């Protein structure tokens, strides 16, 4: 049984209930109109997200002004099924939207995908009785959490008793529900199930342990539950449950459903870093009596190469998503090869983003290292994002094993 350490508790600073009662706008169903509306919404929130970027890092969570702006435009519920009031954007549109949000503000982009994905999982996979609790009336909740099965559960009448400590609950300071992964213990051994539970945020103990080098503004603290009762209608088996609500996107499976999250974030951050150094290059000088760095052939070469690398990574993600989408349109989960390629494309996009951002940062020189500079934030946050297990380079190993015809290949290995 996992229990809290001596780490100081963290008190959730925001009253989310009033915001959720206000609801989100009704969005069009036509894809092109929906795309235009959501991109226009991103333009409206852009000044707020830009203004809050430094404060996010200082307070170690997304500023309330950014939370309000994103929520009111429907940008924290992008994947939520339409029948529950969400826009349920398709994966390629989602890739574009999270890319743009991450370009503007890394913490906002990260929280937007965490909240959108978590809330959508609640709506699509939790049994109907549980959904009625999470989505009461016309209310659009904000969910976050940690899907990794760090909890252990004992079966009891009507559900389970769960204990555990879950790390990296990004966006939890402005959430009303948390998801948490657990395994069921039978005969003193955790079972193969990967169960996901939902619980109200007020039921957990948060730990004030989010003091990190990157993604500081995402509020990704640990949370703890001890001998907590989870009813059957607030949990589902992540590996085997078919979607109960929503359209084709919810057949993407694991890891496909979160491929767009991490890939879009990485592509947006790297694109911002490349644009930043391009803007600075005409006026920034290094060394004595030096010319602007834009006149350096090395910079010109590297910018051209980075541009093509980033476009290639983006194209690879779109290709992998388009292939998997054909399965989803038939209400089927993508096969093993598609899942391996989805995760591989996500990892590749992150690798390229790290390389591109590092190149831009190096050319930024001493000016780039100050805490109020965009390049340093891109550099820290993309490297922190690259530590996530979803983009672990073991994905390349798994794809290689598949190509070699090996048995028991696991896309999440």
Residue pairs with C-beta under 8 A, 6 or more apart in sequence:
1 152
1 163
1 226
2 150
2 151
2 152
2 163
2 164
2 165
2 224
3 163
3 165
3 224
3 226
4 165
4 205
4 207
4 224
4 226
5 207
7 207
7 208
7 209
7 222
8 207
8 208
9 205
9 206
9 207
9 208
10 173
10 206
10 207
10 208
10 209
10 210
10 221
11 206
12 172
12 173
12 201
12 202
12 206
13 61
13 64
13 173
14 64
14 67
14 173
14 174
16 142
16 174
16 175
16 176
16 201
17 176
19 67
19 68
19 71
19 72
19 142
20 71
20 139
20 140
20 141
20 142
20 176
21 139
22 72
23 85
23 138
23 139
23 140
24 71
24 72
24 73
24 74
24 77
24 85
24 86
24 140
25 72
25 73
25 74
26 85
27 34
27 37
27 38
27 74
27 87
28 34
28 37
29 82
31 90
31 93
34 87
34 89
34 93
35 93
35 96
38 73
38 74
38 75
38 78
38 87
38 89
38 93
38 97
39 96
39 97
39 100
41 73
41 74
41 75
42 73
42 75
42 97
42 100
42 101
42 104
44 69
44 73
45 66
45 69
45 70
45 73
45 75
46 104
48 65
48 66
48 69
49 66
49 69
49 70
49 101
49 104
49 105
49 108
50 104
50 105
51 65
52 62
52 63
52 65
52 66
52 105
52 108
53 105
53 106
53 107
53 217
53 374
53 377
54 371
54 372
55 63
55 217
56 62
56 63
56 66
56 105
56 107
56 108
56 216
56 217
56 218
57 107
57 216
57 217
57 371
57 377
59 217
60 210
60 211
60 216
60 217
60 219
61 173
61 174
61 210
61 217
61 218
61 219
62 107
62 108
62 111
62 171
62 173
62 174
62 217
62 218
62 219
63 217
64 174
66 105
66 107
66 108
67 76
67 111
67 174
70 76
70 101
70 108
70 111
70 112
71 77
71 140
71 142
74 86
74 87
75 97
75 101
75 112
75 116
76 111
76 112
76 115
76 116
76 119
76 142
77 85
77 86
77 87
77 115
77 116
77 119
77 120
77 140
77 142
78 86
78 87
78 89
78 94
78 97
78 98
78 112
78 116
78 120
79 86
79 88
79 89
79 94
79 116
79 117
79 119
79 120
79 249
80 86
80 87
80 88
80 116
80 119
80 120
80 123
80 140
81 88
81 120
81 123
81 124
81 245
81 246
81 247
81 250
82 88
82 246
82 247
83 245
83 246
84 123
84 131
84 135
84 140
84 245
85 135
85 138
85 140
86 119
86 120
86 123
86 140
88 120
88 246
88 247
88 249
89 97
90 248
90 249
90 325
91 249
91 252
91 259
91 260
91 321
91 324
91 325
92 318
92 321
92 322
92 325
94 116
94 260
94 264
95 260
95 263
95 264
95 267
95 317
95 318
95 321
96 264
97 264
98 109
98 112
98 113
98 260
98 261
98 264
98 265
98 268
99 109
99 264
99 265
99 267
99 268
99 271
100 268
101 108
101 109
101 112
101 268
102 108
102 109
102 110
102 264
102 265
102 266
102 267
102 268
102 269
102 272
103 109
103 268
103 269
103 271
103 272
104 272
106 215
106 217
106 265
106 269
106 377
106 378
106 381
106 382
107 215
107 216
107 217
107 218
107 381
109 264
109 265
109 268
109 269
110 170
110 171
110 215
110 218
110 265
110 381
110 385
111 144
111 170
111 171
111 174
111 218
111 219
113 260
113 261
113 262
113 264
113 265
114 144
114 170
114 171
114 218
114 261
115 142
115 143
115 144
115 171
115 174
115 175
117 257
117 258
117 261
118 143
118 144
118 145
118 171
118 175
118 177
118 179
119 140
119 141
119 142
119 143
119 177
120 246
120 250
121 143
121 179
121 196
121 257
122 130
122 131
122 134
122 135
122 141
122 143
122 177
122 179
122 198
123 131
123 134
123 135
123 245
123 246
124 243
124 244
124 245
124 246
124 250
125 196
125 236
125 238
125 241
125 243
125 244
125 250
126 134
126 198
126 233
126 234
126 235
126 236
126 244
127 232
127 233
127 234
127 236
127 244
128 233
128 244
129 233
130 198
130 231
130 233
130 234
130 235
131 244
131 245
133 234
134 141
134 143
134 177
134 198
135 141
141 175
141 176
141 177
142 171
142 174
142 175
142 176
142 177
143 175
143 176
143 177
143 178
143 179
143 198
144 169
144 170
144 171
144 172
144 175
144 177
144 178
144 179
145 166
145 169
145 172
145 175
145 177
145 178
145 179
145 180
145 198
146 166
146 167
146 168
146 169
146 179
146 180
146 181
146 223
147 179
147 180
147 181
147 196
147 238
148 166
148 167
148 168
148 181
148 389
149 181
149 182
149 183
149 194
149 195
150 164
150 165
150 166
150 167
150 180
150 181
150 182
151 162
151 163
151 164
151 166
151 180
151 181
151 182
151 183
151 197
151 225
152 162
152 163
152 164
152 182
152 183
152 185
152 190
153 160
153 161
153 162
153 163
153 182
153 183
153 184
153 185
153 195
153 230
154 160
154 161
154 184
154 185
155 184
155 186
156 229
158 231
158 232
159 229
159 230
159 231
159 232
159 234
159 235
160 182
160 184
160 195
160 197
160 229
160 230
160 235
161 227
161 228
161 229
161 230
162 180
162 182
162 197
162 225
162 227
162 228
162 229
162 230
163 225
163 226
163 227
163 228
164 180
164 182
164 224
164 225
165 207
165 222
165 223
165 224
166 180
166 181
166 222
166 223
166 224
167 220
167 222
168 220
168 222
168 388
169 178
169 206
169 219
169 220
169 221
169 222
169 223
170 215
170 218
170 219
170 220
171 218
171 219
171 220
172 178
172 201
172 206
172 219
172 220
172 221
172 223
173 219
173 221
174 219
175 201
176 200
176 201
177 198
177 199
177 200
177 201
178 198
178 199
178 200
178 201
178 204
178 223
179 196
179 197
179 198
180 196
180 197
180 199
180 223
180 225
181 194
181 195
181 196
181 197
181 238
182 195
182 196
182 197
182 230
183 190
183 191
183 192
183 193
183 194
183 195
184 190
184 191
184 193
184 195
185 191
193 237
193 239
194 237
194 238
194 239
195 235
195 236
195 237
195 238
196 235
196 236
196 237
196 238
197 230
197 234
197 235
198 234
198 235
199 225
199 228
199 230
199 234
203 225
203 228
204 223
204 224
204 225
205 223
205 224
205 225
206 221
206 222
206 223
206 224
207 221
207 222
207 223
207 224
208 221
209 221
209 222
210 216
210 218
210 219
210 220
210 221
212 220
212 384
213 380
213 383
213 384
214 380
214 381
214 382
214 383
214 384
214 385
215 380
215 381
215 384
215 385
216 380
238 254
239 254
243 250
243 251
248 325
248 328
248 329
248 331
249 257
249 328
250 257
251 327
251 328
251 331
251 332
251 333
251 334
252 259
252 324
252 328
252 333
252 334
252 342
253 333
253 334
253 339
254 339
254 411
254 412
255 339
255 342
255 343
255 346
255 390
255 411
255 412
256 324
256 333
256 334
256 338
256 339
256 342
256 343
258 390
259 317
259 320
259 321
259 342
259 343
259 345
259 346
260 317
260 321
261 390
262 346
262 349
262 350
262 385
262 388
262 390
262 391
263 317
263 345
263 346
263 349
263 350
265 385
266 349
266 350
266 352
266 353
266 354
266 382
266 385
266 386
266 391
267 310
267 313
267 314
267 317
267 349
267 353
269 353
269 357
269 378
269 381
269 382
269 385
270 306
270 310
270 352
270 353
270 354
270 356
270 357
270 378
270 382
271 310
272 374
272 378
273 356
273 357
273 360
273 361
273 374
273 375
273 378
273 379
273 382
274 303
274 306
274 307
274 310
274 356
274 360
276 360
276 364
276 374
276 375
276 378
277 303
277 359
277 360
277 361
277 363
277 364
277 375
278 303
280 293
280 364
280 367
281 292
281 293
281 294
281 299
281 303
281 363
282 292
282 294
283 292
284 292
284 293
284 364
284 365
284 367
285 291
285 292
285 293
286 293
286 365
293 299
293 363
294 300
299 363
302 359
302 363
306 355
306 356
306 359
306 360
309 352
309 355
309 356
310 352
310 353
310 356
312 352
313 345
313 348
313 349
313 352
313 353
314 349
316 345
316 348
316 349
317 345
317 346
317 349
319 345
320 338
320 341
320 342
320 344
320 345
321 342
321 345
323 334
323 338
323 341
324 334
324 338
324 339
324 341
324 342
327 333
327 334
327 335
327 338
328 334
334 342
336 402
336 409
336 411
337 402
339 411
340 395
340 398
340 399
340 402
340 409
340 411
341 399
342 411
343 390
343 395
343 398
343 411
343 412
344 395
344 396
344 398
344 399
346 390
346 391
346 395
347 391
347 392
347 393
347 395
347 396
350 382
350 385
350 386
350 391
351 386
351 393
353 382
353 386
354 382
354 383
354 386
357 378
357 379
357 382
358 379
360 375
360 378
361 368
361 375
361 376
361 378
361 379
364 373
364 375
367 373
368 375
368 376
368 379
369 376
370 376
385 391
394 413
395 411
397 413
398 409
398 410
398 411
398 413
401 409
402 409
